[in-house]
Amino acid sequence: MNEVKEALRNIEQNYKLFLQQQFTFIGALQHTRENAHDLIRPVASISQVQTYLDHYCNNTTDRRILNMFLNICSDLSRLCQKLEAMHSGNNVTNGILERCKLLLSHSNDLSAIRAKYPHDVVNHLSCNEAKNHYGGVVSLIPIVLDCMKEWVTHMEKLPQRVLRNVSGGSAVSEKRARQDAPARAATSQTPPAVHPGAQTSASNKDNVAVQGSKRVWKKLNDTENDREKLKGPWKPPGRHAF
């Protein structure tokens, strides 16, 4: 899809350059139509422009701008074929491509099509030119570009739709996930369990500390008793004999 977008951007850039020279393009058509003595009928097809270029174009400027128009049409046609081969799509995308193929067909009558807002190519023509001669041919490229962009937009949505259809019941799963969220949060807040071995080790340490304290107190008591025994019972002082 990125390759398609890049190709479409390149065509758009070329079209912007062409659009800046619309008056030159109209002048080239006018000159070649005069040379062909074909001033009554409108310029209504790509093949008609090709005929003017091949047989009735007498100067380099007219040849260059007519070639530019035909090259952009050819690039759009090749991109359309590439899009068609790239993905089967659905009814909407296939319908868009069919319209592009029809518009870009060399024999298709363009006299009735008109590019609308935001395109202003028709507004740059006089009323007579727009209605009777060039309104269709100047509208061709912007209309096809819009169709190509619409195709890309629809194709980018297709994978999401397919994903939703394939996953099936994703809404139910999402609902269950929301319902289970509080339980998961409560579980995550529960303090971690202490390993039994760690509890036994801590208990042993406490027992050792208690037993040590008892031994100390017993030793102190024994020492105090020994001191009392050494002192013996109290006796009053004896009398001396004279």
C-alpha positions in Angstrom: 0.0 0.0 0.0 2.9 2.4 0.7 4.1 1.8 -2.9 0.7 2.7 -4.2 0.6 5.9 -2.1 4.1 6.9 -3.3 3.1 6.4 -7.0 0.0 8.4 -6.4 1.9 11.2 -4.8 4.3 11.3 -7.8 1.4 11.6 -10.2 -0.1 14.4 -8.2 3.2 16.3 -8.2 3.3 16.0 -12.0 -0.3 17.1 -12.2 0.4 20.2 -10.1 3.1 21.2 -12.6 0.7 20.6 -15.5 -2.1 22.6 -13.7 0.2 25.6 -13.5 0.2 25.6 -17.3 -3.5 25.1 -18.0 -3.6 28.1 -20.3 -0.7 26.7 -22.3 -2.6 23.4 -22.6 -5.8 25.1 -23.8 -3.7 27.2 -26.2 -2.1 24.0 -27.6 -5.5 22.4 -28.1 -6.8 25.5 -29.8 -3.9 25.6 -32.2 -4.1 21.9 -33.1 -7.9 22.1 -33.6 -7.4 25.0 -36.0 -4.8 23.1 -37.9 -7.1 20.1 -38.0 -10.1 22.3 -39.0 -11.9 20.8 -36.1 -13.3 23.8 -34.3 -16.9 22.7 -33.9 -16.8 19.5 -31.8 -15.5 19.5 -28.2 -12.3 17.8 -27.2 -14.0 14.7 -25.9 -11.4 11.9 -25.6 -7.8 11.0 -25.0 -7.4 9.6 -28.5 -8.5 12.9 -29.9 -5.7 14.7 -28.0 -3.3 12.0 -29.3 -4.4 12.6 -32.8 -3.9 16.4 -32.5 -0.4 15.7 -31.1 0.6 13.2 -33.8 -0.8 15.0 -36.9 -1.5 18.7 -36.2 1.1 20.0 -33.7 3.6 22.4 -35.2 5.6 23.9 -32.3 7.6 22.6 -29.4 5.6 24.2 -26.6 2.3 22.7 -27.8 4.0 19.3 -28.2 5.5 19.4 -24.7 2.2 20.3 -22.9 0.1 17.8 -24.9 2.7 15.1 -24.1 2.6 16.0 -20.5 -1.2 15.5 -20.4 -1.0 12.2 -22.2 1.8 11.0 -20.0 -0.1 11.7 -16.8 -3.1 9.8 -18.3 -0.8 6.9 -19.1 0.6 6.9 -15.5 -2.9 6.8 -14.1 -3.9 4.0 -16.3 -0.9 1.9 -15.3 -1.5 2.6 -11.7 -5.2 1.6 -12.1 -4.1 -1.8 -13.6 -1.6 -2.2 -10.7 -4.4 -1.6 -8.2 -6.6 -4.1 -9.9 -3.9 -6.8 -9.8 -2.9 -6.0 -6.3 -6.1 -6.9 -4.4 -9.5 -8.3 -5.3 -11.1 -5.8 -2.9 -14.9 -5.6 -2.6 -17.8 -4.2 -4.6 -17.0 -0.6 -3.6 -13.3 -0.7 -4.5 -13.9 -2.7 -7.7 -16.6 -0.2 -8.7 -14.1 2.7 -8.2 -11.5 0.9 -10.4 -14.0 0.2 -13.1 -14.9 3.9 -13.2 -11.2 4.9 -13.4 -10.7 2.4 -16.3 -13.7 3.8 -18.1 -12.5 7.4 -17.7 -9.0 6.6 -18.9 -10.1 4.6 -21.9 -8.8 6.4 -25.0 -12.2 6.2 -26.7 -14.4 7.3 -23.8 -16.5 10.4 -24.3 -15.3 13.0 -21.7 -17.5 15.9 -22.8 -20.1 15.5 -20.1 -17.8 15.2 -17.0 -17.0 18.1 -14.8 -14.6 18.4 -11.9 -16.3 20.0 -8.9 -15.1 21.8 -5.8 -12.4 22.0 -4.5 -11.1 21.7 -8.1 -11.3 25.0 -10.1 -10.0 23.9 -13.5 -13.4 24.6 -15.2 -13.6 28.0 -13.5 -10.4 29.0 -15.4 -12.2 28.6 -18.7 -14.6 31.0 -20.3 -18.2 29.9 -20.4 -18.0 28.9 -24.1 -14.8 27.0 -23.5 -16.1 25.2 -20.5 -19.5 24.3 -22.0 -18.6 23.5 -25.5 -15.0 22.6 -25.9 -12.6 21.9 -22.9 -14.7 21.4 -19.8 -14.4 17.6 -20.0 -10.8 17.2 -20.9 -9.5 19.5 -18.2 -11.7 17.6 -15.6 -10.4 14.1 -16.4 -7.2 14.0 -14.4 -8.5 15.6 -11.1 -11.6 13.3 -11.2 -9.4 10.2 -11.7 -7.1 11.3 -8.9 -10.0 11.7 -6.5 -11.2 8.2 -7.4 -7.7 6.7 -6.7 -7.6 8.4 -3.3 -11.0 7.0 -2.5 -9.8 3.6 -3.5 -6.9 3.8 -1.1 -9.1 5.0 1.7 -11.5 2.0 1.3 -8.6 -0.4 1.0 -7.1 0.8 4.2 -10.3 0.1 6.0 -10.6 -3.5 4.6 -8.0 -5.2 6.9 -9.8 -3.9 10.0 -13.2 -5.2 8.8 -11.6 -8.6 8.0 -10.0 -8.7 11.4 -13.2 -8.0 13.1 -15.0 -10.7 11.1 -12.3 -13.3 11.6 -12.0 -12.7 15.4 -15.8 -13.2 15.8 -17.2 -12.3 19.2 -14.5 -9.8 19.9 -17.1 -7.5 21.5 -18.0 -10.3 24.0 -14.3 -10.8 24.8 -13.8 -7.1 25.4 -16.8 -7.0 27.7 -15.5 -10.0 29.7 -12.1 -8.3 29.9 -13.8 -5.1 31.4 -15.7 -7.2 33.9 -12.6 -9.2 35.0 -10.5 -6.0 35.4 -11.5 -5.3 39.1 -10.7 -8.9 40.1 -7.3 -8.7 38.3 -6.6 -5.4 40.0 -7.4 -6.9 43.5 -5.2 -9.9 42.8 -2.3 -7.7 41.8 -2.6 -5.8 45.1 -2.5 -9.0 47.2 0.9 -9.2 49.0 3.2 -11.9 47.7 3.1 -15.2 49.4 6.1 -16.1 51.6 7.9 -19.3 50.8 7.5 -22.1 53.5 11.3 -22.4 53.7 11.6 -18.7 54.5 9.0 -19.0 57.2 10.8 -22.0 58.8 14.1 -20.1 58.7 12.6 -17.1 60.4 11.0 -19.3 63.1 14.3 -21.1 63.8 16.0 -17.7 64.2 13.4 -16.6 66.7 13.8 -19.9 68.7 17.6 -19.5 68.8 17.3 -15.9 70.1 14.8 -16.9 72.9 17.0 -19.9 73.9 20.0 -17.7 74.0 18.3 -15.2 76.2 17.3 -17.9 78.7 20.8 -19.2 78.9 22.1 -15.7 79.7 19.5 -15.2 82.4 20.3 -18.6 83.9 24.0 -17.9 84.0 23.4 -14.5 85.7 21.2 -16.2 88.4 23.8 -19.0 89.0 26.5 -16.3 89.5 24.4 -14.4 92.0 23.7 -17.7 94.0 27.4 -18.5 94.1 28.1 -15.1 95.6 25.5 -15.6 98.3 27.0 -18.9 99.3 30.5 -17.4 99.7 29.2 -14.7 102.0 27.6 -17.3 104.3 25.2 -16.5 107.2 25.8 -13.4 109.2 27.4 -13.9 112.7 27.6 -11.4 115.5 31.2 -10.4 116.6 32.6 -12.7 119.4 33.9 -11.4 122.8 37.7 -11.4 123.5 39.1 -13.1 126.6 41.2 -11.1 128.9 
